Structures are given as structure tokens and as C-alpha cells.
């Protein structure tokens, strides 16, 4: 039975199916609308560094054929074949997208979906409709992404600018070209059992149910059985996504480097391009190419050759204000992504509330900026929260963030870390919690001990599926729990929920743990089975 995903849901592919040869189907339609459905193969920086992995109607497969565009079939507007174990190591994400071809907006679409089929059986489906969008003309539907293992995420993020904005987001651009004559292209093959498929075979054929076995193999590639409609025709101009550095276009191939202090030389008449001409005698200018003006001294422009708008005498190579400003701000641009939580840098975190539809609980005062329609409301910590505040001085006053938009969070320049939980649990010191998804189960845990102000230490335990944002002073270190693991209660940030924590009185430190304390604090001793861990920050009160 197929699992129904909502926006923002993620899962390991191995939890959905043991197969790696998968069918991906997209169904999207709207009155009077046509769509271009594509797949972007992105690198570790989520950029289209190799345009051969932009799979669309003019480039229907990758070089090694690990990603193939199959066309419309089995009730899907467009379909792909993805063989995960053949994808090269430089590709870390496959982003499946849909864009409106011509006039129209995504708010006009009817119910649609993106689904994964393994061995002819649908294993996961993410459904969407036009009410989730407004003026967007392109949308990222779902991602296969590599995080230790291949995983799938339901994205549903739109772009107002359409395909051009989508390409620029991935580091590509639309090339303005004359429409090329359409080349004859065979219809995308639909996988069907051969004539003798009715007879038993060792391996299951495409779309045919496999015979009961004691240990069934991983499902082979197969599309769901359905009548194959006519393949959708596209009338959009040819698109290209060349490799381009951020903030600029692709520079032309550079000639051989000129000697220091001399301008680059153009190839002379009869000279092979790229060949370095003989150097001029020391202290003399090299001869000018045939029919050209002699080069000016280094750092100067020849007379009458100054760029428009630049005063005479300005050294060559000085950038104008616009280009210099763009270059200066380029390293600090917002980091785009299809994820719900995105670190913008080490101290700033962005959460997209439109993904997942789950409110976020964040520490009051941690919002530095937001975009869109976002509502903030006070959420009291209750009696347990007051206990934490009175006992440790770590008052947990939370605000609830809801709506459709993006919220940027930070606090005191602390380093921020997103910890994604998928059914597991973690304990975090209340002082180190910045924000978390409201879908997570959370409670205050009590660690009792003699000589502690208030009689106990308090921590927050999180369990379920969602993300916790943890803040630290500096870069933390993760250590395994051993029978002799001790940590200062001020330095410890988090630990695995299965670890046992007790108060140690064997070693006492000379730093104050809490305001008004006597001058000594205690250590925490951690015990647990192999696989448990603690997180410690390089910081002391």
C-alpha cells in the first residue's frame, strides 16, 4: 500500500522499497495550461554544475542513462526512470519540477501528484492542488537527495518567475536561441512483459506480479499498468543550462597568459590561437599585431579607448560601482533550498512555514526577520517551564510561528545546528534550545541530585518526527558514551535519550554553575549501550 506524503515529509528510500530501479510519475493538469516537467541533477552545493544532468524534453537522458525521461504513460503527465545505484558520485540530489509553458499560474491547476513506483507497485505518493499556490509559474515537486543514503522529500515549493527563475536558482540560465527544427524522436518506451512472460521466470517481469518466494528479490523497474496516452508535445524554445559561476556569465576561453606587466596579446596574422609569441627585448614594448594600435603601458588605456562614463586616467580594471557592489554582496546572498529548515550561515537559520504545514515553536526574541504572512503568538511554558526557570535560570518563553512565509532565527551570534529526528529521541539542555517543530513530542526531564539549587537539573526531551534547532557557543563535538564518560553540566549540550544520566560527586569544579551558588558545581556521568552519544560545546560559564 502506498504511503501518503504531505509537504515537507521525508523518508529513506530503503524504508519505502528495497528496489533501486524506480519509476517516478508526475500528474499535473489545468484548464488551458501546458506544462514542462523536468529533473535537475544537482551537486553537493545544490547547483547544476553539469548541464548533461538537466533532463527535459530536449535532453531525455543522462550520459550513463541513470535518469531517463519516458513520456506520458499509465495516467501520468510525465514519467521518469531513475536507477539510484547508477547515479554518479558527483550528483547528490534529483529535483523533479513542473513549469507552466506559456501563460498561466500554478493556482489554476487541479489535483495532481508525484509518485514513486517500484516493480509495478506504487510505494509513495505526494498529492497537491492549486489552492497551495498563488502566482507561481514553476514548482519543485519532490527531491531524491543523498544524505548517507538516498532519501525522498515532498517539497511543493513554487517560483514566481517560472522556468528562468528555477534555472537561475540551480545555477543555470535560459539561452535565447532561434527555435530549431524538431528532430524525429521515437516514443518513450513503455515497459511491458514479453510474449512468453506468462510462463514462470526466475526474475519478475515488468508490471507482472512476482510469484511467492521465501526471500523475494528487490523489485525491478516497472511502471503501473495503465493505457498509455499520447505523449505531450512541447512548443517551448530550446533551453540550455551551461555551467556558470555565481554572479556572472560564462567567460570566454582565456588565451595563454601574458608576461607580468603586459596586456594580453591577440594572435598575430598566421599565428595559431593560444600560441605565445616571442617575448620582446627587456624594457621594450612588444610589436603591435598587424593592423592594430600599439598597446599602452600597463595600467593605462590607449587614447580614445576609455569606457563610456569613466573619466580619463582611471586605471584599467577598476570596477564600476554596480559590478563592485554585486561582487561584494554575492557571498552573503540568501541560500536557496527545497528544505523546510535551511542554515543561511553558522549563526542564522531560516524556516519555511509553507512546507509541512506545521507551526514552529521558537524562543521569544529569536526572530530577526520574516517574509510572507506569518503570525506570532505567545506560548507559555506552563508550570513545568516555570520550574525550569526558577531552578536553572533558563526561562523557556516560547512564541508560536504560523502562516505562509519564511522566518529567520538567531540569538547572540550562537552557532545553530538543525537536528532532524525520524522517530528517535534526544535530550537537549533548555538553554541550548532555539526552536523546534510543534509536531515533536517534548517534555521537561528532571535529573535529581543533592547540593543542586532547586534540588535537580532540568532538560528538554524531544521525540518523534521533526527538527530541533540547537544553539551552541562555538563548534561542538560529539563523543560516544563509555562507562567512564563525565561532562561538566555547563558544557554539555545534548545527549541521546537512551543514555542514563546521574550526578557525579567524585570531581567538583571551581566555576559557578548558577547565580548565587557556593562556588562549586557538579559533573554529569553518562552511561549507556554502544551507540549512545553526548554533545559538548567549548564553553564554560
C-alpha positions in Angstrom: 0.0 0.0 0.0 1.4 3.4 -1.0 2.3 5.9 1.7 0.6 9.3 1.5 3.1 12.1 2.0 2.4 15.7 2.9 4.5 18.7 2.0 7.8 18.5 4.0 7.6 14.8 4.7 10.8 12.8 4.2 11.8 9.1 4.2 14.7 6.8 3.3 14.1 5.1 0.0 15.1 1.8 1.7 12.2 2.3 4.1 9.8 2.6 1.1 11.2 -0.2 -1.1 14.3 -2.4 -1.4 14.4 -1.6 -5.1 16.8 0.9 -6.6 15.4 0.9 -10.2 12.4 3.2 -9.7 9.6 4.8 -11.8 8.7 8.4 -11.0 5.4 9.6 -12.3 4.0 13.2 -12.2 0.4 14.1 -12.9 -0.5 17.8 -13.3 -3.2 19.5 -15.4 -5.1 22.8 -15.6 -7.7 24.2 -17.9 -5.9 25.6 -21.0 -2.4 25.0 -19.5 0.5 23.0 -20.7 3.5 22.0 -18.6 7.2 21.2 -18.9 8.2 18.6 -16.4 12.0 18.2 -15.8 14.6 16.7 -13.5 17.7 18.6 -12.3 20.7 16.6 -11.2 22.5 18.8 -8.7 25.9 18.6 -7.0 26.7 18.8 -3.3 26.1 22.6 -3.4 22.7 22.1 -5.0 23.9 23.6 -8.3 23.6 22.3 -11.8 27.3 22.0 -12.3 26.9 19.6 -15.3 24.2 20.6 -17.7 24.0 17.0 -19.0 22.0 16.2 -15.9 19.2 18.7 -16.8 16.7 16.1 -18.0 13.9 17.6 -20.1 12.1 17.1 -23.5 15.2 18.2 -25.5 17.6 16.0 -23.4 15.7 12.9 -22.4 18.5 11.0 -20.5 21.8 11.5 -18.6 25.1 10.2 -20.1 25.1 6.9 -18.2 21.2 6.6 -18.5 20.7 6.6 -14.8 17.9 9.2 -15.3 15.6 8.8 -18.3 12.5 10.8 -19.4 9.9 8.2 -20.5 7.0 10.4 -21.5 3.3 10.3 -20.6 2.0 6.9 -19.6 0.0 5.0 -17.0 -2.2 8.1 -16.4 0.9 10.3 -15.6 1.5 13.6 -17.5 5.2 12.7 -17.5 7.3 9.9 -16.1 11.0 9.1 -15.4 13.1 6.1 -14.8 15.7 6.6 -12.0 18.4 3.9 -11.3 19.8 5.1 -8.0 22.8 2.7 -7.9 24.0 4.1 -11.3 23.9 7.8 -10.5 27.5 9.2 -10.4 29.1 10.3 -7.2 29.0 14.0 -8.1 25.2 14.0 -8.2 23.7 14.5 -4.7 20.2 15.5 -5.5 17.5 14.9 -8.1 14.9 17.7 -8.1 11.7 17.0 -10.1 10.0 20.2 -11.2 7.0 21.4 -13.3 6.7 24.8 -15.0 3.8 26.4 -16.9 4.6 26.6 -20.7 3.0 29.9 -21.7 0.5 32.0 -19.8 -1.0 30.8 -16.6 -0.3 30.2 -12.9 0.0 27.2 -10.6 -3.1 28.4 -8.7 -5.1 27.2 -11.8 -4.1 23.6 -11.6 -6.3 20.8 -10.4 -5.4 17.9 -8.1 -2.1 16.4 -9.0 0.6 14.2 -7.6 4.2 12.9 -7.8 4.6 9.2 -7.0 7.2 6.5 -6.9 6.6 3.1 -8.3 8.8 0.0 -7.7 8.3 -3.2 -9.6 4.9 -2.1 -10.8 3.6 -1.2 -7.3 3.2 2.4 -6.1 5.1 2.9 -2.8 4.7 6.6 -2.1 2.5 9.5 -3.3 2.6 13.2 -2.6 -0.7 14.9 -3.7 -1.1 18.7 -4.3 -3.6 21.1 -5.8 -3.8 24.7 -6.9 -5.1 26.0 -3.6 -1.5 25.6 -2.2 -0.1 28.2 -4.7 -0.9 31.7 -5.9 1.1 33.4 -8.7 3.8 30.8 -9.0 4.7 29.6 -12.5 7.1 26.9 -11.5 7.2 24.4 -8.6 9.7 22.0 -7.1 7.5 18.9 -6.6 9.9 16.3 -4.9 13.5 15.5 -4.4 15.7 12.4 -4.2 18.6 13.5 -2.1 21.7 11.8 -0.8 22.2 12.0 3.0 24.3 8.9 3.9 21.6 7.0 1.9 19.2 8.1 -0.8 16.0 9.6 0.6 12.8 11.2 -0.8 11.3 14.5 0.3 7.9 16.0 -0.7 8.8 19.7 -1.5 6.0 21.7 -3.1 7.9 25.0 -3.3 6.9 27.5 -6.0 8.7 30.2 -8.0 7.0 33.2 -9.4 9.5 33.6 -12.3 8.8 30.3 -13.9 11.5 28.2 -15.6 14.0 31.0 -15.8 13.9 31.6 -12.0 14.1 27.9 -11.5 17.2 27.6 -13.7 18.9 30.6 -12.0 18.2 29.1 -8.6 20.1 26.0 -9.7 23.0 28.0 -11.3 21.8 27.7 -14.9 20.2 30.1 -17.4 17.9 30.2 -20.4 19.7 30.6 -23.7 17.9 32.9 -26.2 18.1 30.8 -29.4 16.1 30.5 -32.6 13.6 27.6 -32.5 15.3 24.6 -34.0 13.6 22.3 -36.4 12.1 19.4 -34.4 14.1 16.2 -34.8 12.2 12.9 -35.2 12.1 11.2 -31.8 10.8 7.8 -31.1 8.1 7.5 -28.5 9.4 6.8 -25.0 9.5 3.1 -24.4 6.9 1.7 -22.1 8.0 -1.3 -20.2 5.8 -4.4 -20.9 6.2 -8.1 -20.4 7.4 -10.1 -23.4 5.1 -12.6 -25.1 6.4 -15.5 -23.0 6.0 -13.6 -19.7 3.0 -15.8 -18.8 5.4 -18.6 -18.1 7.2 -18.6 -14.8 10.6 -16.9 -14.9 13.4 -16.6 -12.3 13.2 -12.8 -12.2 9.8 -10.9 -12.2 9.0 -9.2 -15.5 8.0 -5.5 -15.6 4.5 -5.0 -14.3 3.8 -8.7 -13.6 3.3 -9.8 -10.1 6.1 -11.9 -8.8 5.5 -15.5 -7.6 5.6 -16.1 -3.8 9.1 -16.8 -2.7 10.7 -17.3 0.7 13.1 -14.4 0.2 11.8 -12.1 -2.7 14.4 -10.0 -4.5 14.3 -6.3 -4.7 11.6 -5.1 -7.1 12.7 -4.5 -10.7 11.8 -1.4 -12.6 8.2 -1.2 -13.5 5.5 1.3 -14.3 1.9 0.9 -13.1 -0.2 -0.9 -15.7 -2.4 1.6 -17.5 -3.2 2.7 -21.1 -0.5 4.8 -22.5 -1.8 8.2 -23.6 -0.3 10.3 -26.4 3.0 11.9 -25.4 2.6 15.6 -24.7 4.1 17.9 -27.3 6.2 20.9 -26.3 6.5 24.2 -28.2 8.9 26.0 -25.9 12.2 27.3 -27.3 15.4 25.3 -26.8 16.7 25.7 -23.3 20.3 25.3 -22.1 21.8 25.4 -18.6 25.5 26.0 -19.0 27.9 25.8 -16.1 28.2 29.3 -14.8 30.0 30.8 -11.8 27.7 32.6 -9.3 27.1 36.2 -10.0 28.1 36.2 -13.7 28.1 34.5 -17.1 30.5 32.0 -18.6 33.7 33.8 -19.6 35.2 33.1 -23.0 38.2 30.8 -23.1 41.2 32.7 -22.0 44.4 32.8 -24.2 47.8 31.9 -22.9 48.8 34.2 -20.1 50.8 37.3 -21.0 54.1 38.2 -19.1 53.6 40.1 -15.9 53.1 43.9 -16.6 52.0 43.5 -20.2 48.4 43.3 -21.6 47.3 40.0 -23.2 48.2 39.8 -26.9 45.9 38.8 -29.7 47.2 36.2 -32.1 49.0 37.8 -35.0 48.4 37.1 -38.6 49.2 33.5 -39.3 49.8 32.7 -35.6 48.0 29.7 -34.0 45.5 30.8 -31.3 46.9 30.2 -27.9 50.5 30.2 -29.0 52.7 32.6 -27.1 54.6 34.9 -29.4 58.3 35.6 -28.8 59.0 38.0 -26.0 60.2 41.5 -26.7 63.6 42.6 -25.5 63.7 43.8 -21.9 62.5 47.3 -21.5 60.7 47.5 -24.9 57.1 47.1 -25.8 56.2 44.1 -27.9 55.3 44.8 -31.6 51.6 45.5 -32.3 49.6 42.9 -34.3 49.1 43.6 -37.9 46.6 46.4 -38.4 46.2 47.2 -34.7 47.3 50.0 -32.4 50.4 49.5 -30.3 49.5 48.5 -26.7 49.5 51.2 -24.0 51.7 50.9 -20.9 50.5 48.7 -18.1 47.6 50.2 -16.1 46.6 52.7 -18.8 44.1 52.8 -21.7 45.1 53.8 -25.2 43.9 57.3 -26.2 40.2 57.3 -27.1 39.6 53.8 -25.7 38.3 54.7 -22.2 34.9 53.0 -21.5 31.9 55.3 -21.7 31.1 57.1 -18.4 34.6 56.6 -16.9 36.9 59.7 -16.7 40.2 59.8 -18.4 43.2 58.5 -16.4 41.3 55.8 -14.5 43.5 52.7 -14.4 42.3 49.8 -16.4 40.4 47.0 -14.5 38.8 49.3 -11.8 35.2 48.0 -11.5 32.3 50.4 -11.6 30.0 50.8 -8.6 27.4 48.4 -9.7 29.7 45.5 -10.5 31.7 46.1 -7.4 28.7 46.2 -5.2 27.3 42.9 -6.6 30.6 41.2 -6.2 30.9 42.4 -2.5 27.4 41.2 -1.6 27.5 37.9 -3.6 28.9 35.8 -0.7 26.1 36.9 1.6 23.1 36.1 -0.6 20.3 34.1 0.8 20.9 30.3 0.5 18.0 28.8 -1.5 16.9 25.2 -0.9 13.9 23.0 -1.1 14.1 22.0 2.6 12.0 23.3 5.4 15.0 24.3 7.6 18.0 26.0 5.9 21.1 27.4 7.6 22.0 30.7 5.9 25.3 30.7 7.8 26.6 29.4 11.1 24.6 31.9 13.1 21.3 32.3 11.1 18.6 29.7 10.4 15.6 30.0 8.1 12.4 28.0 8.4 9.8 27.9 5.6 6.4 27.6 7.2 4.7 26.8 3.9 6.5 23.4 3.8 5.0 20.8 6.0 2.2 23.0 7.3 3.4 22.5 10.9 3.8 25.5 13.3 7.2 26.2 14.8 7.9 27.0 18.5 10.9 29.3 18.9 12.5 31.1 21.8 11.0 34.6 22.2 13.2 37.3 20.8 15.0 35.0 18.3 13.2 36.3 15.2 15.4 38.6 13.2 13.3 38.9 10.0 10.4 37.2 8.3 8.8 37.2 4.8 5.2 36.5 3.9 2.1 36.3 6.1 3.3 35.0 9.4 1.5 35.1 12.8 3.4 35.1 16.1 1.6 34.3 19.4 2.9 33.8 22.9 3.0 30.2 24.2 3.6 30.0 27.9 5.9 27.2 29.2 3.4 26.4 32.0 4.2 25.1 35.4 7.0 22.8 34.1 8.5 25.8 32.3 8.4 27.9 35.5 10.2 25.1 37.3 12.9 25.2 34.7 13.2 29.0 35.0 13.3 29.0 38.8 15.7 26.1 39.2 18.2 26.9 36.5 17.6 30.5 35.4 16.9 29.2 31.9 13.4 30.6 31.3 11.8 28.9 28.3 9.4 31.5 26.9 8.3 30.4 23.5 6.5 32.0 20.6 4.4 30.1 18.1 5.0 30.9 14.4 2.2 30.0 12.0 1.2 31.1 8.4 2.8 31.0 5.0 6.2 32.6 4.8 9.8 32.3 6.0 11.2 33.2 9.4 14.9 33.9 10.1 16.1 32.9 13.6 19.2 33.7 15.6 20.4 34.6 19.1 23.5 36.3 20.3 25.6 35.1 17.4 25.4 31.5 18.7 26.2 28.6 16.3 23.0 26.9 15.1 22.6 23.3 14.3 19.5 21.5 12.8 18.9 18.1 14.3 16.4 16.0 12.3 14.6 13.4 14.2 12.8 10.5 12.5 11.1 8.6 15.3 14.2 8.7 17.6 14.7 10.9 20.7 17.3 13.4 22.1 17.7 15.3 25.3 18.8 19.0 25.0 19.6 21.5 27.7 16.9 24.1 27.9 19.5 26.8 27.5 20.6 25.3 24.1 17.1 25.0 22.5 16.4 27.8 20.0 13.4 26.4 18.0 11.6 23.1 17.1 8.7 21.8 15.1 5.5 21.7 17.1 4.9 18.1 15.8 7.6 16.8 18.1 6.6 15.5 21.5 8.5 17.5 24.1 8.7 17.4 27.9 10.8 18.6 30.7 13.0 15.9 32.3 14.3 16.1 35.8 17.8 14.9 37.0 17.9 14.9 40.8 20.9 15.3 42.9 22.0 16.6 46.3 23.6 20.0 46.6 22.0 21.4 43.4 20.0 24.6 43.7 16.3 23.7 43.4 17.2 20.0 44.0 17.5 19.0 40.4 18.7 19.8 36.9 16.2 20.1 34.0 16.5 19.3 30.3 14.1 19.1 27.4 13.4 15.7 25.8 12.2 15.6 22.2 10.7 12.5 20.5 9.0 11.9 17.1 9.5 13.2 13.6 10.6 16.8 13.1 13.6 19.1 13.6 15.2 20.7 16.7 17.4 23.8 16.3 20.2 23.7 18.9 22.4 26.6 19.6 26.0 26.3 20.9 28.9 28.6 21.9 31.4 27.6 19.2 31.7 24.4 17.3 30.6 21.4 19.4 32.0 17.9 19.4 30.0 14.6 19.5 31.5 11.9 21.8 30.5 8.3 22.3 29.2 7.3 25.8 31.6 5.0 27.7 31.4 3.7 31.2 33.7 6.5 32.3 32.1 9.5 30.5 31.8 12.6 32.6 30.8 16.1 31.4 30.5 19.5 33.1 26.8 20.4 33.3 27.6 23.8 31.7 29.5 22.4 28.8 27.1 19.5 27.9 24.6 20.5 25.2 22.6 17.3 24.4 22.7 13.5 24.6 20.9 10.5 23.3 17.6 9.9 25.0 18.6 6.3 25.8 21.6 7.3 27.9 21.4 7.1 31.7 22.5 10.4 33.5 23.5 10.5 37.1 25.1 13.2 39.3 28.8 12.6 40.0 30.2 13.8 43.3 33.7 12.5 42.7 35.1 15.6 40.9 34.0 19.1 41.7 35.0 22.1 39.7 35.7 25.7 40.8 33.4 27.6 38.4 29.9 28.8 39.4 27.1 26.8 37.9 24.3 29.2 38.8 23.9 32.7 40.1 24.3 32.8 43.9 25.8 29.3 44.1 28.5 28.5 46.6 31.3 28.3 44.0 31.3 24.6 43.2 29.4 22.7 40.6 28.9 19.0 39.7 29.7 16.7 36.9 27.2 14.6 35.0 28.1 10.9 34.4 26.7 9.2 31.3 26.1 5.5 30.9 24.6 3.6 28.1 24.9 0.9 25.5 27.2 1.3 22.5 25.7 3.8 20.0 24.8 6.4 22.6 26.4 9.8 22.5 26.8 13.2 24.1 27.3 16.7 22.5 29.7 19.1 24.3 30.4 22.7 23.5 33.7 24.5 24.0 32.3 26.9 26.6 32.1 27.4 30.3 30.1 29.8 32.5 
